[in-house]
């Protein structure tokens, strides 16, 4: 069994002036140098457990994430139109089979290719995110349904169980470099650990969760994930009675056991609205 990683993870620290935390998403390159956020990172050294060999213990409804193995038919991941045409349908099918959902709507994807020294300042230059976070708050999850589905469909769908789930996988080669860590929901205090952070776009507003440090957090990863492997990451769930995991914080991290010369991480994540009958 490969040893666990002792590493530094970045947590959320609130603005010193007590203002509402936000990330500002700029629409053009003329804003280089302007502050993009008003909150701070708080680094903590801790252990990330390698769960290879016991992946089956972690499911969407207990831990908030679930690993699986199934190679994608689409393999180039170079052209957004091709990804939407080829990778989206097979991913919808995969999510339905794993979760039992009746309807899945993919609303976007992000390719991440780590380029040391390159600034993450555009959709084609996305880098791994070294910050513990959750992609949506419950309110933002509902807003996503209204944004991406017709007004004739959204109200009825919101009366049923729905989730937002990310489908994440390495592309091109194993993710030895800057792998993905996931926090077991059973170790998260939903009320105390999660802080809404506004996403301020030029034309709209979204909301994510920042994650405050809690020594009880149990972080996991699957060392050396290959392109034939994937993980489903729950970002929201309309069941909020404590019977299932509602979400899972996640972050990229620097694995000190990464072999020298390992290829920089390349990955894709799809974000999907997931509905049940």
C-alpha positions as CSV (number, residue, x, y, z in Angstrom):
1,X,0.0,0.0,0.0
2,X,1.4,3.4,-1.0
3,X,2.0,5.7,1.9
4,X,-0.2,8.7,2.6
5,X,0.8,12.2,1.7
6,X,1.8,14.8,4.3
7,X,1.2,18.1,2.6
8,X,-0.1,21.6,2.9
9,X,-3.7,22.4,2.0
10,X,-5.0,26.0,1.6
11,X,-8.1,26.8,3.6
12,X,-10.3,29.9,3.7
13,X,-9.7,32.9,5.9
14,X,-12.3,35.6,6.1
15,X,-11.7,39.3,5.0
16,X,-10.1,41.2,7.9
17,X,-12.6,44.1,7.5
18,X,-15.6,41.8,8.0
19,X,-16.9,42.4,4.5
20,X,-18.7,39.8,2.4
21,X,-16.2,37.4,0.9
22,X,-16.0,37.5,-2.9
23,X,-14.1,36.4,-6.0
24,X,-14.3,38.9,-8.9
25,X,-14.3,37.3,-12.3
26,X,-13.1,39.7,-14.9
27,X,-14.1,39.5,-18.5
28,X,-11.0,40.8,-20.2
29,X,-7.2,41.1,-19.9
30,X,-7.2,44.8,-19.1
31,X,-7.8,44.0,-15.4
32,X,-4.5,42.3,-14.9
33,X,-3.2,43.4,-11.5
34,X,-6.6,44.2,-10.0
35,X,-7.5,42.2,-6.9
36,X,-9.6,39.2,-7.7
37,X,-10.6,38.4,-4.2
38,X,-10.9,40.1,-0.8
39,X,-10.2,37.0,1.4
40,X,-7.1,35.2,2.4
41,X,-5.6,31.7,2.2
42,X,-4.8,29.9,5.4
43,X,-2.3,27.0,4.8
44,X,-2.4,24.0,7.1
45,X,-0.1,20.9,7.0
46,X,-2.1,17.7,7.3
47,X,-2.4,14.1,5.9
48,X,-4.1,13.1,2.8
49,X,-4.9,9.4,2.8
50,X,-4.3,7.3,-0.4
51,X,-7.4,5.1,-0.6
52,X,-6.3,3.0,-3.5
53,X,-7.4,-0.6,-2.8
54,X,-10.4,0.6,-0.7
55,X,-12.1,2.9,-3.1
56,X,-15.4,1.1,-2.7
57,X,-15.7,2.4,0.8
58,X,-16.4,5.9,-0.5
59,X,-19.8,6.6,-2.1
60,X,-21.7,9.7,-3.2
61,X,-24.2,9.3,-0.4
62,X,-21.8,8.6,2.5
63,X,-18.6,10.5,1.7
64,X,-19.8,12.8,-1.1
65,X,-17.6,11.3,-3.8
66,X,-17.2,8.0,-5.6
67,X,-14.4,6.6,-7.7
68,X,-14.9,4.4,-10.7
69,X,-13.1,2.9,-13.7
70,X,-14.3,3.4,-17.3
71,X,-12.2,4.7,-20.1
72,X,-13.8,7.5,-22.2
73,X,-14.3,7.0,-25.9
74,X,-13.3,10.6,-26.5
75,X,-9.6,10.9,-25.8
76,X,-8.2,14.0,-27.5
77,X,-9.8,16.7,-25.3
78,X,-8.4,19.5,-27.5
79,X,-11.5,21.0,-29.0
80,X,-14.5,22.3,-27.0
81,X,-17.0,21.6,-29.7
82,X,-15.8,18.0,-30.0
83,X,-15.9,17.6,-26.2
84,X,-19.5,18.8,-26.1
85,X,-20.5,16.6,-29.1
86,X,-18.6,13.4,-28.1
87,X,-17.7,13.5,-24.4
88,X,-20.9,15.0,-23.0
89,X,-23.3,12.2,-24.2
90,X,-21.1,9.4,-22.9
91,X,-20.6,11.2,-19.6
92,X,-24.3,11.7,-19.2
93,X,-24.8,7.9,-19.7
94,X,-22.0,7.1,-17.2
95,X,-23.5,9.4,-14.5
96,X,-27.0,7.9,-15.1
97,X,-25.6,4.3,-14.7
98,X,-23.6,5.1,-11.6
99,X,-26.2,7.1,-9.8
100,X,-29.5,5.8,-11.1
101,X,-30.6,9.3,-12.1
102,X,-33.3,9.8,-14.7
103,X,-32.1,13.1,-16.2
104,X,-28.6,14.6,-16.4
105,X,-27.8,18.0,-17.9
106,X,-24.2,18.9,-18.4
107,X,-23.8,22.7,-18.1
108,X,-20.1,23.2,-18.6
109,X,-16.6,21.7,-18.5
110,X,-13.2,22.9,-17.6
111,X,-9.9,21.6,-18.9
112,X,-6.9,22.0,-16.6
113,X,-3.4,21.7,-17.8
114,X,-0.7,22.7,-15.3
115,X,1.8,25.0,-16.8
116,X,4.4,26.1,-14.3
117,X,4.9,29.8,-14.4
118,X,1.8,30.4,-16.6
119,X,-0.9,32.7,-15.2
120,X,-4.5,31.3,-15.0
121,X,-6.1,34.3,-16.7
122,X,-8.5,32.7,-19.3
123,X,-10.6,29.7,-20.2
124,X,-7.7,28.1,-22.1
125,X,-5.2,28.5,-19.3
126,X,-7.0,26.9,-16.4
127,X,-4.6,25.5,-13.7
128,X,-5.3,23.1,-10.9
129,X,-7.0,25.0,-8.0
130,X,-4.9,24.8,-4.8
131,X,-7.7,25.9,-2.5
132,X,-10.3,23.9,-0.6
133,X,-13.7,24.8,-1.9
134,X,-17.1,23.6,-3.0
135,X,-18.4,24.8,-6.4
136,X,-21.9,25.8,-5.4
137,X,-23.9,26.8,-2.3
138,X,-27.4,25.4,-2.1
139,X,-28.9,28.7,-3.4
140,X,-26.5,28.8,-6.3
141,X,-27.4,25.2,-7.1
142,X,-31.1,26.1,-7.5
143,X,-30.1,29.1,-9.5
144,X,-28.2,26.8,-11.9
145,X,-31.3,24.8,-12.5
146,X,-33.2,27.9,-13.5
147,X,-30.4,29.2,-15.6
148,X,-29.9,26.0,-17.7
149,X,-33.4,24.6,-18.0
150,X,-36.5,26.1,-19.5
151,X,-39.0,27.8,-17.1
152,X,-41.5,25.2,-18.2
153,X,-39.4,22.4,-16.8
154,X,-37.4,23.8,-13.8
155,X,-40.2,24.1,-11.2
156,X,-41.3,20.4,-11.6
157,X,-37.7,19.2,-11.6
158,X,-36.9,21.1,-8.4
159,X,-39.8,19.3,-6.6
160,X,-37.8,16.0,-7.0
161,X,-34.4,15.1,-5.7
162,X,-31.6,16.9,-7.6
163,X,-27.9,17.2,-7.3
164,X,-24.9,18.9,-8.9
165,X,-22.2,16.4,-9.6
166,X,-18.8,16.9,-11.2
167,X,-17.2,14.1,-13.3
168,X,-13.5,14.5,-13.0
169,X,-10.8,12.5,-14.7
170,X,-7.1,12.8,-15.7
171,X,-6.5,13.1,-19.5
172,X,-3.4,12.1,-21.5
173,X,-1.5,10.5,-18.6
174,X,-1.8,9.6,-14.9
175,X,-2.4,12.5,-12.5
176,X,0.8,12.0,-10.4
177,X,1.5,15.7,-10.4
178,X,-0.8,17.9,-8.3
179,X,-3.6,15.3,-7.7
180,X,-7.1,15.9,-6.4
181,X,-7.9,15.7,-2.7
182,X,-11.5,15.2,-1.5
183,X,-12.8,15.7,2.0
184,X,-15.0,13.0,3.4
185,X,-18.4,14.7,4.2
186,X,-18.7,12.7,7.4
187,X,-15.8,14.8,8.8
188,X,-17.3,18.2,7.7
189,X,-19.4,20.4,10.0
190,X,-21.7,21.9,7.5
191,X,-22.8,24.9,9.7
192,X,-19.3,25.8,10.9
193,X,-16.8,24.9,8.2
194,X,-18.4,26.4,5.1
195,X,-18.6,30.1,4.2
196,X,-20.5,31.5,1.2
197,X,-18.2,33.3,-1.2
198,X,-19.8,35.5,-3.9
199,X,-18.6,35.0,-7.5
200,X,-19.0,38.5,-9.1
201,X,-19.1,38.3,-12.9
202,X,-19.6,41.4,-15.1
203,X,-23.2,40.4,-15.8
204,X,-24.3,38.1,-13.0
205,X,-23.5,36.7,-9.6
206,X,-22.8,33.1,-8.4
207,X,-21.8,31.7,-5.0
208,X,-19.3,29.0,-3.9
209,X,-18.3,27.7,-0.4
210,X,-15.0,28.6,1.1
211,X,-13.8,26.0,3.6
212,X,-12.5,26.9,7.0
213,X,-9.9,24.7,8.7
214,X,-11.2,21.9,11.0
215,X,-8.7,19.4,12.5
216,X,-11.4,16.7,12.1
217,X,-11.4,16.9,8.3
218,X,-10.5,13.6,6.6
219,X,-8.9,14.2,3.2
220,X,-8.6,11.4,0.7
221,X,-7.0,10.8,-2.8
222,X,-6.5,8.1,-5.3
223,X,-2.8,8.1,-6.0
224,X,-1.8,7.9,-9.7
225,X,-5.3,8.1,-11.1
226,X,-5.2,7.2,-14.8
227,X,-7.4,8.5,-17.7
228,X,-9.3,5.2,-17.4
229,X,-10.4,6.2,-13.9
230,X,-12.8,8.9,-12.8
231,X,-14.3,10.4,-9.6
232,X,-17.8,11.8,-9.2
233,X,-17.8,14.8,-6.8
234,X,-21.0,15.9,-5.2
235,X,-21.3,19.7,-5.0
236,X,-25.0,19.9,-4.0
237,X,-27.9,17.7,-3.0
238,X,-31.5,18.7,-2.3
239,X,-31.8,16.1,0.4
240,X,-30.7,18.0,3.5
241,X,-32.1,16.0,6.4
242,X,-28.7,14.5,7.4
243,X,-29.4,11.1,5.8
244,X,-26.9,11.6,3.0
245,X,-23.7,13.6,2.2
246,X,-24.6,17.0,0.9
247,X,-21.3,17.8,-0.8
248,X,-17.6,17.3,-0.6
249,X,-14.9,20.0,-0.4
250,X,-12.0,19.4,-2.8
251,X,-8.6,20.9,-3.8
252,X,-5.5,20.1,-5.8
253,X,-2.4,19.6,-3.7
254,X,1.3,19.0,-4.1
255,X,2.1,15.3,-3.4
256,X,5.6,15.2,-2.0
257,X,6.0,11.6,-3.2
258,X,5.5,12.6,-6.9
259,X,8.4,11.2,-8.9
260,X,10.8,13.7,-10.3
261,X,10.1,14.4,-14.0
262,X,6.4,13.4,-13.7
263,X,4.3,15.1,-16.4
264,X,2.3,18.1,-15.3
265,X,-1.3,17.3,-14.5
266,X,-3.9,17.4,-17.2
267,X,-7.6,16.8,-16.3
268,X,-11.1,17.6,-17.3
269,X,-14.2,18.1,-15.1
270,X,-17.8,18.2,-16.3
271,X,-20.4,19.8,-14.1
272,X,-23.9,18.4,-14.3
273,X,-27.4,18.8,-13.0
274,X,-28.6,15.4,-11.9
275,X,-32.3,14.6,-11.4
276,X,-34.2,11.6,-10.0
277,X,-37.7,10.3,-10.5
